[in-house]
Amino acid sequence: MKIIILDPYKKSNSKINKDQAGGYGTSNEFGDNFFNLILSYFVKKLIQYPPLYVAYSISVLKKKGYDVFYENDINLVNSADLCLVTSSIVCHETELQVLKKLKEKKIYTGVIGSFCTTVPNLYLKESDFVISGEPEFFLLREDINSLIKEKKRGILKSASGKNLDELPFPSWETFFNSGGPKAFFINKFGKTIPILASRGCPYSCFNYCTYPTQQGRTVRRRSVKNIISEIKLWKEKYNINSFLFRDPVFSINNPQTEELCNELKKRDLKIKFGIETHLNNLNLHLAKILYSAGLRYVEVGIESSSEEVLKDCKRFSIKKEKELDLVKAIEKIGIKVKTMFIYGMPTDNYKSCLDTLNFSKQINATYSQFSIFTPYPGTPIYDTEYKNKILTKKFEDFTQWQLVFKHKNLSTENLKSLVKKSYKEYYLRSIWLLKYFKIYRL
Ligand code: SF4
C-alpha cells in the first residue's frame, strides 16, 4: 500500500520551520531592509529540516511494510491509498487549500501534527480525518490497513506514548537526496540529524508557550541506551557526526544529561551537537561536561531584560546578572550560544524593548534572535486574555515576527521597526563581527 506524507509550505522568502513553536511552526521574517533580507536568505538556505514527527511517522509506517513517500508539492500527488498532510499555524491556509485539492483528486486524507490537535474541526472541513495527539504513536498502535479499508473519518485520538523507546529511529535518510537535514549553526553546510532525548516541559511559561501544551508538562525521556544506539546508527551507517537535540529543555534532568555525556565519551563517539535549554538547568560544571561530550551550540530563551515583564507573563527566569555571566562563561569554553528575545510581551513598552536590545548586546552571544510575542490558540494566555483581541484573520500571520493582537502599548510599526533595528544593530557591531570572524576564521 502506498502512503504519502505531504508537507506543504506557503510561498515565502523566509525560513519556515514547522518543527518549532511546539510544532505550530515559525517563519523568520526579520524585516525588509537589505541586511535583514540577506540574513533571511541565508537562514532559509542553511537551516532545513521537516518536523520530527514526520521522520518518526515515516519510520513507523516503513517498519509496518508500507511504501512511504515524502512530498512538499501537491502537484506530485496523484494517487495514494492514504495521504497524511502536516498541519501548522504558520502555513494553515495553504494546508487547507492543499486539502481541498486532495479532496478533488478523491484521495483518502488525514491531517497530522500539533496545530490540527488544537483546532481539529478547522481541518476536518477539508479532510477525512484528523489525528489528535502524537501521530507516530497513533500509527504505531493502530491497524492502518483497517483505517484505509474502512475509510474512518473524524477526530482519531492518539494516546500520548509514555515510552519513547518504543518508537523506531526516525527515517532521516528519506531527506538525504534533497541535501537535508541541515543546521548551519552546528555543522555549516553538512548534514545534521535532529534527535530527541525527551519530550515535555514543566515550566510556568506554559502560560504562553506551545511546547507543554503539545508535549505535556511531564517530562518523558528516552533511555540513554536508546539515544546512543541511534547516534551510532547515523555515525556508522552514514558517517554523520552532527546532531541537533530538539528537546524543549535538554538538560532538565542534570543526572541523566551527565549519564548521556559520560556514555558518549566512553564510547569515543566524537560527535558534535546542539541543544536548547533553560539557563536554570545549566551551570559551568555541566557545560564543561557537555562540551567534552561534543556540545558546540546552545539556544537559550531570555525573552526580556525586564523582571516585571517576565513576571506578568509567568516566565520563570534566573537573575539577569547570572544570565549574563553564565552565557559569557559558556562561550568561553567553546560553546556557541544563541540568546532568544521576545518583543511585545503583554506589559512591554518601547523602552522595555530597547532595554532588552541593550541587554542582548551586553551579553553579545554568537547569535541572537528577536521575535514578536504571539499568543497561540491552545495556550492558557490565549484563552484567558487574547481570544477576543486578535487583529488578523489569517493564522498564517502567526509567524512570531508579526503582531497579531491589539497590544496596549505597542503598534505593529513599533514592533516591526524594533525587530529590524535589532538585527541590524546587533549583527553590524564591530565587537560582534570581530568575535564571529574569530570563531569561524572567515
Ligand atoms: S521553558 Fe521553554 S519550552 Fe518550557 S514552557 Fe518555558 S518557553 Fe516553553
Residues whose N, C-alpha, C, O or C-beta is under 5 A from the ligand:
A	BS01	SF4	C201 Y203 C205 F206 C209 Y211 P248 H278
